[in-house]
Amino acid sequence: MAYHLKEIKKGKVGEFSKIKEEIDELLDAQEQGDNILMLCELCDLIGAIELFTLNKYNISIDDLKKFSDKTRAAFVEGKRR
């Protein structure tokens, strides 16, 4: 038995297509109601994002996290200035 119920197109490591693959797998896991598989796919998604940003833009996952923290703070405060 496979993890996923749907046919999911494989992406290329370091490319945006790999991020899409991981999102599609995450959605499939959610539709199955499989929380453990969802956590695995979230981890895979982080890895795919990390390789994509490093490969394309030389931006680390730590750089993304710093900006994410700023965005979250802006959402909480209700402003982006």
Buried (B, 14 or more C-beta within 10 A) or exposed (E): EEEBEEEBEEBEEBBEBBBBBBBBBBBBBEEBEBEEBBEBBBEBBBBBBBBBBBEEEEBEBEEBEEEEEEEEEEEEEEEEE
